[in-house]
Amino acid sequence: MTDRPAPDFALPDQHGRTVTLAEFRGEKNLVLVFYPFAFTSVCSGELQALQRELDALQREDTALLAVSCDSMHAQRIFSDQEGFTFPLLSDFWPHGNASRAYGVFDDDKGCALRGSFVIDREGVIRWSVVNGLPDARDLHDYVKALEAVRSTGTGH
């Protein structure tokens, strides 16, 4: 699932601003994190860990985006309540389209799996991992994958 073009998306963030993959092309690497549901303990813990490590992940050359199938309004309350300073994107309608494009939509549950992608500046997926619903991700995996992209100059 790596070394292929990342599917484009246009999703509203928690403030209603449309965010697209295309706007980062040629500008920034992306850490794109899909998560099942706002307000759940594992998802909250994972996103809190990302917030704590934001400086290591999000630099002038890299942005962090988190996506779930929750509504934009739920994302806003979740973000405000947790103090997240990175965009939470809503894949609410058409329900799960971006999650499906990345191969992380669970049709039985109606939500995204824990899919993680590092996308270089050229819009190519350079690293990915998909965890099941109950399985938290290892934050250090993102950092290692980003460092590999940054050190090889991939996507510059």
CNS distance restraints for C-alpha pairs under 8 A (distance, minus, plus):
assign (resid   1 and name CA) (resid 125 and name CA) 7.63 0.50 0.50
assign (resid   1 and name CA) (resid 127 and name CA) 7.99 0.50 0.50
assign (resid   1 and name CA) (resid 128 and name CA) 7.02 0.50 0.50
assign (resid   2 and name CA) (resid 124 and name CA) 7.79 0.50 0.50
assign (resid   2 and name CA) (resid 125 and name CA) 5.10 0.50 0.50
assign (resid   2 and name CA) (resid 126 and name CA) 5.15 0.50 0.50
assign (resid   2 and name CA) (resid 127 and name CA) 5.57 0.50 0.50
assign (resid   2 and name CA) (resid 128 and name CA) 6.53 0.50 0.50
assign (resid   3 and name CA) (resid 124 and name CA) 5.88 0.50 0.50
assign (resid   3 and name CA) (resid 125 and name CA) 5.25 0.50 0.50
assign (resid   3 and name CA) (resid 126 and name CA) 5.25 0.50 0.50
assign (resid   3 and name CA) (resid 127 and name CA) 7.77 0.50 0.50
assign (resid   4 and name CA) (resid 124 and name CA) 5.43 0.50 0.50
assign (resid   4 and name CA) (resid 125 and name CA) 5.56 0.50 0.50
assign (resid   4 and name CA) (resid 126 and name CA) 7.74 0.50 0.50
assign (resid   5 and name CA) (resid 123 and name CA) 5.84 0.50 0.50
assign (resid   5 and name CA) (resid 124 and name CA) 4.35 0.50 0.50
assign (resid   5 and name CA) (resid 125 and name CA) 6.04 0.50 0.50
assign (resid   6 and name CA) (resid 102 and name CA) 7.76 0.50 0.50
assign (resid   6 and name CA) (resid 119 and name CA) 7.04 0.50 0.50
assign (resid   6 and name CA) (resid 123 and name CA) 5.63 0.50 0.50
assign (resid   6 and name CA) (resid 124 and name CA) 5.36 0.50 0.50
assign (resid   6 and name CA) (resid 125 and name CA) 5.52 0.50 0.50
assign (resid   7 and name CA) (resid  21 and name CA) 7.96 0.50 0.50
assign (resid   7 and name CA) (resid  98 and name CA) 7.88 0.50 0.50
assign (resid   7 and name CA) (resid 101 and name CA) 6.22 0.50 0.50
assign (resid   7 and name CA) (resid 102 and name CA) 6.80 0.50 0.50
assign (resid   8 and name CA) (resid  20 and name CA) 6.80 0.50 0.50
assign (resid   8 and name CA) (resid  21 and name CA) 5.26 0.50 0.50
assign (resid   8 and name CA) (resid  22 and name CA) 6.61 0.50 0.50
assign (resid   9 and name CA) (resid  19 and name CA) 7.77 0.50 0.50
assign (resid   9 and name CA) (resid  20 and name CA) 5.28 0.50 0.50
assign (resid   9 and name CA) (resid  21 and name CA) 5.78 0.50 0.50
assign (resid   9 and name CA) (resid  22 and name CA) 7.97 0.50 0.50
assign (resid   9 and name CA) (resid  98 and name CA) 6.13 0.50 0.50
assign (resid  10 and name CA) (resid  18 and name CA) 6.06 0.50 0.50
assign (resid  10 and name CA) (resid  19 and name CA) 5.48 0.50 0.50
assign (resid  10 and name CA) (resid  20 and name CA) 4.41 0.50 0.50
assign (resid  10 and name CA) (resid  21 and name CA) 7.17 0.50 0.50
assign (resid  11 and name CA) (resid  18 and name CA) 5.29 0.50 0.50
assign (resid  11 and name CA) (resid  19 and name CA) 5.38 0.50 0.50
assign (resid  11 and name CA) (resid  20 and name CA) 6.58 0.50 0.50
assign (resid  11 and name CA) (resid  89 and name CA) 5.88 0.50 0.50
assign (resid  11 and name CA) (resid  90 and name CA) 5.93 0.50 0.50
assign (resid  11 and name CA) (resid  91 and name CA) 6.35 0.50 0.50
assign (resid  12 and name CA) (resid  16 and name CA) 5.06 0.50 0.50
assign (resid  12 and name CA) (resid  17 and name CA) 5.21 0.50 0.50
assign (resid  12 and name CA) (resid  18 and name CA) 4.25 0.50 0.50
assign (resid  12 and name CA) (resid  19 and name CA) 6.01 0.50 0.50
assign (resid  12 and name CA) (resid  72 and name CA) 6.65 0.50 0.50
assign (resid  12 and name CA) (resid  89 and name CA) 5.60 0.50 0.50
assign (resid  12 and name CA) (resid  90 and name CA) 5.67 0.50 0.50
assign (resid  12 and name CA) (resid  91 and name CA) 7.94 0.50 0.50
assign (resid  13 and name CA) (resid  17 and name CA) 5.44 0.50 0.50
assign (resid  13 and name CA) (resid  18 and name CA) 6.28 0.50 0.50
assign (resid  13 and name CA) (resid  19 and name CA) 6.68 0.50 0.50
assign (resid  13 and name CA) (resid  72 and name CA) 6.40 0.50 0.50
assign (resid  13 and name CA) (resid  75 and name CA) 7.74 0.50 0.50
assign (resid  13 and name CA) (resid  87 and name CA) 5.77 0.50 0.50
assign (resid  13 and name CA) (resid  88 and name CA) 5.34 0.50 0.50
assign (resid  13 and name CA) (resid  89 and name CA) 4.25 0.50 0.50
assign (resid  13 and name CA) (resid  90 and name CA) 6.11 0.50 0.50
assign (resid  14 and name CA) (resid  72 and name CA) 5.08 0.50 0.50
assign (resid  14 and name CA) (resid  73 and name CA) 6.57 0.50 0.50
assign (resid  14 and name CA) (resid  74 and name CA) 7.90 0.50 0.50
assign (resid  14 and name CA) (resid  75 and name CA) 5.13 0.50 0.50
assign (resid  14 and name CA) (resid  76 and name CA) 4.39 0.50 0.50
assign (resid  14 and name CA) (resid  79 and name CA) 7.36 0.50 0.50
assign (resid  14 and name CA) (resid  87 and name CA) 6.74 0.50 0.50
assign (resid  14 and name CA) (resid  88 and name CA) 5.63 0.50 0.50
assign (resid  14 and name CA) (resid  89 and name CA) 6.34 0.50 0.50
assign (resid  14 and name CA) (resid  90 and name CA) 7.30 0.50 0.50
assign (resid  15 and name CA) (resid  72 and name CA) 7.41 0.50 0.50
assign (resid  15 and name CA) (resid  76 and name CA) 6.51 0.50 0.50
assign (resid  16 and name CA) (resid  72 and name CA) 6.85 0.50 0.50
assign (resid  19 and name CA) (resid  23 and name CA) 7.52 0.50 0.50
assign (resid  19 and name CA) (resid  89 and name CA) 7.75 0.50 0.50
assign (resid  20 and name CA) (resid  24 and name CA) 7.60 0.50 0.50
assign (resid  21 and name CA) (resid  25 and name CA) 6.87 0.50 0.50
assign (resid  21 and name CA) (resid 123 and name CA) 7.62 0.50 0.50
assign (resid  22 and name CA) (resid 123 and name CA) 7.82 0.50 0.50
assign (resid  23 and name CA) (resid  27 and name CA) 7.89 0.50 0.50
assign (resid  24 and name CA) (resid  28 and name CA) 5.28 0.50 0.50
assign (resid  24 and name CA) (resid  29 and name CA) 7.31 0.50 0.50
assign (resid  24 and name CA) (resid  30 and name CA) 7.73 0.50 0.50
assign (resid  24 and name CA) (resid 121 and name CA) 6.84 0.50 0.50
assign (resid  25 and name CA) (resid 121 and name CA) 5.16 0.50 0.50
assign (resid  25 and name CA) (resid 122 and name CA) 5.42 0.50 0.50
assign (resid  25 and name CA) (resid 123 and name CA) 5.78 0.50 0.50
assign (resid  26 and name CA) (resid 121 and name CA) 4.88 0.50 0.50
assign (resid  26 and name CA) (resid 122 and name CA) 5.60 0.50 0.50
assign (resid  26 and name CA) (resid 123 and name CA) 7.98 0.50 0.50
assign (resid  26 and name CA) (resid 155 and name CA) 7.72 0.50 0.50
assign (resid  26 and name CA) (resid 156 and name CA) 7.40 0.50 0.50
assign (resid  27 and name CA) (resid  61 and name CA) 7.10 0.50 0.50
assign (resid  27 and name CA) (resid 121 and name CA) 5.85 0.50 0.50
assign (resid  28 and name CA) (resid  60 and name CA) 7.57 0.50 0.50
assign (resid  28 and name CA) (resid  61 and name CA) 4.79 0.50 0.50
assign (resid  28 and name CA) (resid  62 and name CA) 4.91 0.50 0.50
assign (resid  28 and name CA) (resid  63 and name CA) 6.57 0.50 0.50
assign (resid  28 and name CA) (resid 120 and name CA) 7.12 0.50 0.50
assign (resid  28 and name CA) (resid 121 and name CA) 4.98 0.50 0.50
assign (resid  29 and name CA) (resid  61 and name CA) 6.07 0.50 0.50
assign (resid  29 and name CA) (resid  62 and name CA) 4.49 0.50 0.50
assign (resid  29 and name CA) (resid  63 and name CA) 6.38 0.50 0.50
assign (resid  29 and name CA) (resid 118 and name CA) 7.24 0.50 0.50
assign (resid  29 and name CA) (resid 119 and name CA) 5.61 0.50 0.50
assign (resid  29 and name CA) (resid 120 and name CA) 4.40 0.50 0.50
assign (resid  29 and name CA) (resid 121 and name CA) 4.67 0.50 0.50
assign (resid  29 and name CA) (resid 123 and name CA) 8.00 0.50 0.50
assign (resid  29 and name CA) (resid 155 and name CA) 7.48 0.50 0.50
assign (resid  30 and name CA) (resid  62 and name CA) 5.49 0.50 0.50
assign (resid  30 and name CA) (resid  63 and name CA) 4.98 0.50 0.50
assign (resid  30 and name CA) (resid  64 and name CA) 5.85 0.50 0.50
assign (resid  30 and name CA) (resid  65 and name CA) 7.32 0.50 0.50
assign (resid  30 and name CA) (resid 117 and name CA) 7.79 0.50 0.50
assign (resid  30 and name CA) (resid 118 and name CA) 5.66 0.50 0.50
assign (resid  30 and name CA) (resid 119 and name CA) 4.97 0.50 0.50
assign (resid  30 and name CA) (resid 120 and name CA) 6.40 0.50 0.50
assign (resid  30 and name CA) (resid 121 and name CA) 7.54 0.50 0.50
assign (resid  31 and name CA) (resid  57 and name CA) 7.73 0.50 0.50
assign (resid  31 and name CA) (resid  62 and name CA) 7.40 0.50 0.50
assign (resid  31 and name CA) (resid  63 and name CA) 6.28 0.50 0.50
assign (resid  31 and name CA) (resid  64 and name CA) 4.80 0.50 0.50
assign (resid  31 and name CA) (resid  65 and name CA) 6.26 0.50 0.50
assign (resid  31 and name CA) (resid 116 and name CA) 7.28 0.50 0.50
assign (resid  31 and name CA) (resid 117 and name CA) 5.79 0.50 0.50
assign (resid  31 and name CA) (resid 118 and name CA) 4.71 0.50 0.50
assign (resid  31 and name CA) (resid 119 and name CA) 6.46 0.50 0.50
assign (resid  31 and name CA) (resid 142 and name CA) 7.52 0.50 0.50
assign (resid  32 and name CA) (resid  64 and name CA) 6.15 0.50 0.50
assign (resid  32 and name CA) (resid  65 and name CA) 5.03 0.50 0.50
assign (resid  32 and name CA) (resid  66 and name CA) 5.93 0.50 0.50
assign (resid  32 and name CA) (resid  67 and name CA) 7.53 0.50 0.50
assign (resid  32 and name CA) (resid 116 and name CA) 5.82 0.50 0.50
assign (resid  32 and name CA) (resid 117 and name CA) 5.06 0.50 0.50
assign (resid  32 and name CA) (resid 118 and name CA) 6.35 0.50 0.50
assign (resid  32 and name CA) (resid 119 and name CA) 7.51 0.50 0.50
assign (resid  33 and name CA) (resid  64 and name CA) 7.80 0.50 0.50
assign (resid  33 and name CA) (resid  65 and name CA) 6.24 0.50 0.50
assign (resid  33 and name CA) (resid  66 and name CA) 4.64 0.50 0.50
assign (resid  33 and name CA) (resid  67 and name CA) 6.09 0.50 0.50
assign (resid  33 and name CA) (resid 114 and name CA) 7.25 0.50 0.50
assign (resid  33 and name CA) (resid 115 and name CA) 5.94 0.50 0.50
assign (resid  33 and name CA) (resid 116 and name CA) 4.58 0.50 0.50
assign (resid  33 and name CA) (resid 117 and name CA) 6.42 0.50 0.50
assign (resid  34 and name CA) (resid  66 and name CA) 5.72 0.50 0.50
assign (resid  34 and name CA) (resid  67 and name CA) 4.63 0.50 0.50
assign (resid  34 and name CA) (resid  68 and name CA) 5.78 0.50 0.50
assign (resid  34 and name CA) (resid  99 and name CA) 7.39 0.50 0.50
assign (resid  34 and name CA) (resid 104 and name CA) 7.79 0.50 0.50
assign (resid  34 and name CA) (resid 112 and name CA) 6.19 0.50 0.50
assign (resid  34 and name CA) (resid 113 and name CA) 6.65 0.50 0.50
assign (resid  34 and name CA) (resid 114 and name CA) 5.41 0.50 0.50
assign (resid  34 and name CA) (resid 115 and name CA) 4.99 0.50 0.50
assign (resid  34 and name CA) (resid 116 and name CA) 6.26 0.50 0.50
assign (resid  35 and name CA) (resid  43 and name CA) 6.37 0.50 0.50
assign (resid  35 and name CA) (resid  66 and name CA) 7.18 0.50 0.50
assign (resid  35 and name CA) (resid  67 and name CA) 6.15 0.50 0.50
assign (resid  35 and name CA) (resid  68 and name CA) 5.26 0.50 0.50
assign (resid  35 and name CA) (resid 112 and name CA) 5.81 0.50 0.50
assign (resid  35 and name CA) (resid 113 and name CA) 6.01 0.50 0.50
assign (resid  35 and name CA) (resid 114 and name CA) 4.92 0.50 0.50
assign (resid  35 and name CA) (resid 115 and name CA) 6.98 0.50 0.50
assign (resid  36 and name CA) (resid  43 and name CA) 7.09 0.50 0.50
assign (resid  36 and name CA) (resid  68 and name CA) 5.78 0.50 0.50
assign (resid  36 and name CA) (resid  69 and name CA) 7.18 0.50 0.50
assign (resid  36 and name CA) (resid 111 and name CA) 5.32 0.50 0.50
assign (resid  36 and name CA) (resid 112 and name CA) 4.79 0.50 0.50
assign (resid  36 and name CA) (resid 113 and name CA) 5.66 0.50 0.50
assign (resid  36 and name CA) (resid 114 and name CA) 6.62 0.50 0.50
assign (resid  36 and name CA) (resid 133 and name CA) 6.94 0.50 0.50
assign (resid  37 and name CA) (resid  43 and name CA) 6.65 0.50 0.50
assign (resid  37 and name CA) (resid  68 and name CA) 6.24 0.50 0.50
assign (resid  37 and name CA) (resid  69 and name CA) 7.19 0.50 0.50
assign (resid  37 and name CA) (resid  70 and name CA) 6.50 0.50 0.50
assign (resid  37 and name CA) (resid 111 and name CA) 7.31 0.50 0.50
assign (resid  38 and name CA) (resid  43 and name CA) 6.59 0.50 0.50
assign (resid  38 and name CA) (resid  44 and name CA) 6.97 0.50 0.50
assign (resid  38 and name CA) (resid  68 and name CA) 7.48 0.50 0.50
assign (resid  38 and name CA) (resid  70 and name CA) 6.82 0.50 0.50
assign (resid  38 and name CA) (resid  74 and name CA) 7.37 0.50 0.50
assign (resid  38 and name CA) (resid  75 and name CA) 6.86 0.50 0.50
assign (resid  38 and name CA) (resid  78 and name CA) 6.32 0.50 0.50
assign (resid  39 and name CA) (resid  43 and name CA) 7.16 0.50 0.50
assign (resid  39 and name CA) (resid  44 and name CA) 6.15 0.50 0.50
assign (resid  39 and name CA) (resid  78 and name CA) 6.49 0.50 0.50
assign (resid  40 and name CA) (resid  44 and name CA) 5.86 0.50 0.50
assign (resid  41 and name CA) (resid  45 and name CA) 6.03 0.50 0.50
assign (resid  42 and name CA) (resid  46 and name CA) 6.14 0.50 0.50
assign (resid  42 and name CA) (resid 134 and name CA) 7.37 0.50 0.50
assign (resid  42 and name CA) (resid 136 and name CA) 6.49 0.50 0.50
assign (resid  43 and name CA) (resid  47 and name CA) 6.14 0.50 0.50
assign (resid  43 and name CA) (resid 136 and name CA) 7.90 0.50 0.50
assign (resid  44 and name CA) (resid  48 and name CA) 5.98 0.50 0.50
assign (resid  44 and name CA) (resid  82 and name CA) 7.92 0.50 0.50
assign (resid  45 and name CA) (resid  49 and name CA) 6.18 0.50 0.50
assign (resid  46 and name CA) (resid  50 and name CA) 6.36 0.50 0.50
assign (resid  46 and name CA) (resid 136 and name CA) 6.86 0.50 0.50
assign (resid  46 and name CA) (resid 137 and name CA) 7.25 0.50 0.50
assign (resid  47 and name CA) (resid  51 and name CA) 6.15 0.50 0.50
assign (resid  47 and name CA) (resid  84 and name CA) 7.88 0.50 0.50
assign (resid  48 and name CA) (resid  52 and name CA) 6.25 0.50 0.50
assign (resid  48 and name CA) (resid  82 and name CA) 7.52 0.50 0.50
assign (resid  48 and name CA) (resid  84 and name CA) 7.56 0.50 0.50
assign (resid  49 and name CA) (resid  53 and name CA) 6.29 0.50 0.50
assign (resid  49 and name CA) (resid 139 and name CA) 7.29 0.50 0.50
assign (resid  50 and name CA) (resid  54 and name CA) 5.73 0.50 0.50
assign (resid  50 and name CA) (resid  57 and name CA) 7.99 0.50 0.50
assign (resid  50 and name CA) (resid 139 and name CA) 7.14 0.50 0.50
assign (resid  51 and name CA) (resid  84 and name CA) 6.29 0.50 0.50
assign (resid  51 and name CA) (resid  85 and name CA) 7.28 0.50 0.50
assign (resid  51 and name CA) (resid  86 and name CA) 7.74 0.50 0.50
assign (resid  53 and name CA) (resid  57 and name CA) 6.47 0.50 0.50
assign (resid  54 and name CA) (resid  58 and name CA) 5.49 0.50 0.50
assign (resid  55 and name CA) (resid  59 and name CA) 6.44 0.50 0.50
assign (resid  56 and name CA) (resid 143 and name CA) 7.01 0.50 0.50
assign (resid  57 and name CA) (resid  62 and name CA) 6.92 0.50 0.50
assign (resid  57 and name CA) (resid  63 and name CA) 7.43 0.50 0.50
assign (resid  57 and name CA) (resid  64 and name CA) 7.10 0.50 0.50
assign (resid  57 and name CA) (resid 142 and name CA) 7.65 0.50 0.50
assign (resid  57 and name CA) (resid 143 and name CA) 6.37 0.50 0.50
assign (resid  57 and name CA) (resid 146 and name CA) 7.56 0.50 0.50
assign (resid  58 and name CA) (resid  62 and name CA) 4.94 0.50 0.50
assign (resid  58 and name CA) (resid  63 and name CA) 4.97 0.50 0.50
assign (resid  58 and name CA) (resid  64 and name CA) 6.04 0.50 0.50
assign (resid  59 and name CA) (resid  63 and name CA) 6.90 0.50 0.50
assign (resid  64 and name CA) (resid  86 and name CA) 6.45 0.50 0.50
assign (resid  64 and name CA) (resid  87 and name CA) 7.35 0.50 0.50
assign (resid  65 and name CA) (resid  86 and name CA) 6.54 0.50 0.50
assign (resid  65 and name CA) (resid  87 and name CA) 5.41 0.50 0.50
assign (resid  65 and name CA) (resid  88 and name CA) 6.29 0.50 0.50
assign (resid  65 and name CA) (resid  89 and name CA) 7.09 0.50 0.50
assign (resid  66 and name CA) (resid  86 and name CA) 7.78 0.50 0.50
assign (resid  66 and name CA) (resid  87 and name CA) 6.39 0.50 0.50
assign (resid  66 and name CA) (resid  88 and name CA) 4.88 0.50 0.50
assign (resid  66 and name CA) (resid  89 and name CA) 5.99 0.50 0.50
assign (resid  67 and name CA) (resid  88 and name CA) 5.72 0.50 0.50
assign (resid  67 and name CA) (resid  89 and name CA) 4.61 0.50 0.50
assign (resid  67 and name CA) (resid  90 and name CA) 5.98 0.50 0.50
assign (resid  67 and name CA) (resid  91 and name CA) 6.61 0.50 0.50
assign (resid  68 and name CA) (resid  88 and name CA) 7.67 0.50 0.50
assign (resid  68 and name CA) (resid  89 and name CA) 6.57 0.50 0.50
assign (resid  68 and name CA) (resid  90 and name CA) 5.67 0.50 0.50
assign (resid  68 and name CA) (resid  91 and name CA) 5.71 0.50 0.50
assign (resid  68 and name CA) (resid  92 and name CA) 7.56 0.50 0.50
assign (resid  68 and name CA) (resid 111 and name CA) 7.19 0.50 0.50
assign (resid  68 and name CA) (resid 112 and name CA) 6.25 0.50 0.50
assign (resid  69 and name CA) (resid  90 and name CA) 5.63 0.50 0.50
assign (resid  69 and name CA) (resid  91 and name CA) 4.36 0.50 0.50
assign (resid  69 and name CA) (resid  92 and name CA) 4.47 0.50 0.50
assign (resid  69 and name CA) (resid  93 and name CA) 7.97 0.50 0.50
assign (resid  69 and name CA) (resid  95 and name CA) 6.66 0.50 0.50
assign (resid  69 and name CA) (resid  96 and name CA) 5.90 0.50 0.50
assign (resid  69 and name CA) (resid 111 and name CA) 5.84 0.50 0.50
assign (resid  69 and name CA) (resid 112 and name CA) 6.73 0.50 0.50
assign (resid  70 and name CA) (resid  74 and name CA) 6.20 0.50 0.50
assign (resid  70 and name CA) (resid  75 and name CA) 6.52 0.50 0.50
assign (resid  70 and name CA) (resid  90 and name CA) 5.81 0.50 0.50
assign (resid  70 and name CA) (resid  91 and name CA) 6.75 0.50 0.50
assign (resid  70 and name CA) (resid  92 and name CA) 5.54 0.50 0.50
assign (resid  71 and name CA) (resid  75 and name CA) 6.23 0.50 0.50
assign (resid  71 and name CA) (resid  90 and name CA) 5.57 0.50 0.50
assign (resid  71 and name CA) (resid  91 and name CA) 7.39 0.50 0.50
assign (resid  71 and name CA) (resid  92 and name CA) 5.27 0.50 0.50
assign (resid  72 and name CA) (resid  76 and name CA) 6.22 0.50 0.50
assign (resid  72 and name CA) (resid  89 and name CA) 7.14 0.50 0.50
assign (resid  72 and name CA) (resid  90 and name CA) 5.20 0.50 0.50
assign (resid  72 and name CA) (resid  92 and name CA) 7.58 0.50 0.50
assign (resid  73 and name CA) (resid  77 and name CA) 6.51 0.50 0.50
assign (resid  74 and name CA) (resid  78 and name CA) 6.07 0.50 0.50
assign (resid  75 and name CA) (resid  79 and name CA) 5.91 0.50 0.50
assign (resid  75 and name CA) (resid  88 and name CA) 6.21 0.50 0.50
assign (resid  75 and name CA) (resid  89 and name CA) 7.43 0.50 0.50
assign (resid  75 and name CA) (resid  90 and name CA) 7.04 0.50 0.50
assign (resid  76 and name CA) (resid  80 and name CA) 6.06 0.50 0.50
assign (resid  76 and name CA) (resid  88 and name CA) 7.90 0.50 0.50
assign (resid  77 and name CA) (resid  81 and name CA) 5.91 0.50 0.50
assign (resid  78 and name CA) (resid  82 and name CA) 6.06 0.50 0.50
assign (resid  79 and name CA) (resid  83 and name CA) 5.65 0.50 0.50
assign (resid  79 and name CA) (resid  84 and name CA) 5.03 0.50 0.50
assign (resid  79 and name CA) (resid  85 and name CA) 7.64 0.50 0.50
assign (resid  79 and name CA) (resid  88 and name CA) 7.31 0.50 0.50
assign (resid  80 and name CA) (resid  84 and name CA) 6.77 0.50 0.50
assign (resid  91 and name CA) (resid  95 and name CA) 6.08 0.50 0.50
assign (resid  91 and name CA) (resid  96 and name CA) 5.28 0.50 0.50
assign (resid  91 and name CA) (resid  97 and name CA) 6.67 0.50 0.50
assign (resid  91 and name CA) (resid  98 and name CA) 6.30 0.50 0.50
assign (resid  91 and name CA) (resid  99 and name CA) 7.24 0.50 0.50
assign (resid  92 and name CA) (resid  96 and name CA) 6.16 0.50 0.50
assign (resid  93 and name CA) (resid  97 and name CA) 7.48 0.50 0.50
assign (resid  96 and name CA) (resid 100 and name CA) 5.94 0.50 0.50
assign (resid  96 and name CA) (resid 105 and name CA) 6.48 0.50 0.50
assign (resid  96 and name CA) (resid 110 and name CA) 7.71 0.50 0.50
assign (resid  96 and name CA) (resid 111 and name CA) 6.94 0.50 0.50
assign (resid  96 and name CA) (resid 112 and name CA) 7.22 0.50 0.50
assign (resid  97 and name CA) (resid 101 and name CA) 6.21 0.50 0.50
assign (resid  98 and name CA) (resid 102 and name CA) 6.37 0.50 0.50
assign (resid  99 and name CA) (resid 103 and name CA) 6.19 0.50 0.50
assign (resid  99 and name CA) (resid 104 and name CA) 5.19 0.50 0.50
assign (resid  99 and name CA) (resid 105 and name CA) 4.96 0.50 0.50
assign (resid  99 and name CA) (resid 112 and name CA) 5.82 0.50 0.50
assign (resid 100 and name CA) (resid 104 and name CA) 5.83 0.50 0.50
assign (resid 100 and name CA) (resid 105 and name CA) 4.97 0.50 0.50
assign (resid 104 and name CA) (resid 112 and name CA) 5.48 0.50 0.50
assign (resid 104 and name CA) (resid 113 and name CA) 5.16 0.50 0.50
assign (resid 104 and name CA) (resid 114 and name CA) 7.32 0.50 0.50
assign (resid 104 and name CA) (resid 115 and name CA) 5.96 0.50 0.50
assign (resid 104 and name CA) (resid 130 and name CA) 7.24 0.50 0.50
assign (resid 105 and name CA) (resid 110 and name CA) 7.18 0.50 0.50
assign (resid 105 and name CA) (resid 111 and name CA) 5.81 0.50 0.50
assign (resid 105 and name CA) (resid 112 and name CA) 4.42 0.50 0.50
assign (resid 105 and name CA) (resid 113 and name CA) 5.98 0.50 0.50
assign (resid 106 and name CA) (resid 110 and name CA) 5.69 0.50 0.50
assign (resid 106 and name CA) (resid 111 and name CA) 5.51 0.50 0.50
assign (resid 106 and name CA) (resid 112 and name CA) 5.81 0.50 0.50
assign (resid 106 and name CA) (resid 113 and name CA) 6.32 0.50 0.50
assign (resid 107 and name CA) (resid 111 and name CA) 7.15 0.50 0.50
assign (resid 113 and name CA) (resid 130 and name CA) 6.93 0.50 0.50
assign (resid 113 and name CA) (resid 131 and name CA) 6.61 0.50 0.50
assign (resid 113 and name CA) (resid 132 and name CA) 5.96 0.50 0.50
assign (resid 113 and name CA) (resid 133 and name CA) 5.62 0.50 0.50
assign (resid 114 and name CA) (resid 130 and name CA) 5.56 0.50 0.50
assign (resid 114 and name CA) (resid 131 and name CA) 4.98 0.50 0.50
assign (resid 114 and name CA) (resid 132 and name CA) 6.20 0.50 0.50
assign (resid 114 and name CA) (resid 133 and name CA) 6.30 0.50 0.50
assign (resid 114 and name CA) (resid 135 and name CA) 7.83 0.50 0.50
assign (resid 114 and name CA) (resid 136 and name CA) 7.70 0.50 0.50
assign (resid 114 and name CA) (resid 137 and name CA) 7.63 0.50 0.50
assign (resid 115 and name CA) (resid 128 and name CA) 7.27 0.50 0.50
assign (resid 115 and name CA) (resid 129 and name CA) 5.87 0.50 0.50
assign (resid 115 and name CA) (resid 130 and name CA) 4.26 0.50 0.50
assign (resid 115 and name CA) (resid 131 and name CA) 6.32 0.50 0.50
assign (resid 116 and name CA) (resid 128 and name CA) 5.37 0.50 0.50
assign (resid 116 and name CA) (resid 129 and name CA) 5.35 0.50 0.50
assign (resid 116 and name CA) (resid 130 and name CA) 6.27 0.50 0.50
assign (resid 117 and name CA) (resid 125 and name CA) 6.57 0.50 0.50
assign (resid 117 and name CA) (resid 126 and name CA) 7.56 0.50 0.50
assign (resid 117 and name CA) (resid 127 and name CA) 5.71 0.50 0.50
assign (resid 117 and name CA) (resid 128 and name CA) 4.39 0.50 0.50
assign (resid 117 and name CA) (resid 129 and name CA) 6.83 0.50 0.50
assign (resid 118 and name CA) (resid 125 and name CA) 5.88 0.50 0.50
assign (resid 118 and name CA) (resid 126 and name CA) 5.71 0.50 0.50
assign (resid 118 and name CA) (resid 127 and name CA) 5.14 0.50 0.50
assign (resid 118 and name CA) (resid 128 and name CA) 6.38 0.50 0.50
assign (resid 118 and name CA) (resid 142 and name CA) 7.44 0.50 0.50
assign (resid 118 and name CA) (resid 145 and name CA) 6.97 0.50 0.50
assign (resid 118 and name CA) (resid 146 and name CA) 6.77 0.50 0.50
assign (resid 119 and name CA) (resid 123 and name CA) 5.75 0.50 0.50
assign (resid 119 and name CA) (resid 124 and name CA) 5.33 0.50 0.50
assign (resid 119 and name CA) (resid 125 and name CA) 4.38 0.50 0.50
assign (resid 119 and name CA) (resid 126 and name CA) 5.70 0.50 0.50
assign (resid 119 and name CA) (resid 127 and name CA) 7.28 0.50 0.50
assign (resid 120 and name CA) (resid 124 and name CA) 5.45 0.50 0.50
assign (resid 120 and name CA) (resid 125 and name CA) 6.51 0.50 0.50
assign (resid 120 and name CA) (resid 126 and name CA) 6.59 0.50 0.50
assign (resid 120 and name CA) (resid 149 and name CA) 7.00 0.50 0.50
assign (resid 120 and name CA) (resid 154 and name CA) 6.61 0.50 0.50
assign (resid 120 and name CA) (resid 155 and name CA) 4.76 0.50 0.50
assign (resid 120 and name CA) (resid 156 and name CA) 7.86 0.50 0.50
assign (resid 121 and name CA) (resid 154 and name CA) 7.86 0.50 0.50
assign (resid 121 and name CA) (resid 155 and name CA) 4.49 0.50 0.50
assign (resid 121 and name CA) (resid 156 and name CA) 6.19 0.50 0.50
assign (resid 122 and name CA) (resid 155 and name CA) 5.01 0.50 0.50
assign (resid 122 and name CA) (resid 156 and name CA) 7.41 0.50 0.50
assign (resid 123 and name CA) (resid 155 and name CA) 7.72 0.50 0.50
assign (resid 124 and name CA) (resid 155 and name CA) 7.70 0.50 0.50
assign (resid 126 and name CA) (resid 145 and name CA) 7.98 0.50 0.50
assign (resid 126 and name CA) (resid 149 and name CA) 7.37 0.50 0.50
assign (resid 127 and name CA) (resid 145 and name CA) 6.41 0.50 0.50
assign (resid 131 and name CA) (resid 135 and name CA) 5.79 0.50 0.50
assign (resid 131 and name CA) (resid 136 and name CA) 7.18 0.50 0.50
assign (resid 131 and name CA) (resid 137 and name CA) 6.97 0.50 0.50
assign (resid 138 and name CA) (resid 142 and name CA) 7.66 0.50 0.50
assign (resid 139 and name CA) (resid 143 and name CA) 6.96 0.50 0.50
assign (resid 140 and name CA) (resid 144 and name CA) 6.21 0.50 0.50
assign (resid 141 and name CA) (resid 145 and name CA) 6.12 0.50 0.50
assign (resid 142 and name CA) (resid 146 and name CA) 6.05 0.50 0.50
assign (resid 143 and name CA) (resid 147 and name CA) 6.10 0.50 0.50
assign (resid 144 and name CA) (resid 148 and name CA) 6.27 0.50 0.50
assign (resid 145 and name CA) (resid 149 and name CA) 6.43 0.50 0.50
assign (resid 146 and name CA) (resid 150 and name CA) 6.05 0.50 0.50
assign (resid 147 and name CA) (resid 151 and name CA) 5.84 0.50 0.50
assign (resid 148 and name CA) (resid 152 and name CA) 6.10 0.50 0.50
assign (resid 149 and name CA) (resid 153 and name CA) 6.11 0.50 0.50
assign (resid 149 and name CA) (resid 154 and name CA) 5.31 0.50 0.50
assign (resid 149 and name CA) (resid 155 and name CA) 7.46 0.50 0.50
assign (resid 150 and name CA) (resid 154 and name CA) 6.68 0.50 0.50
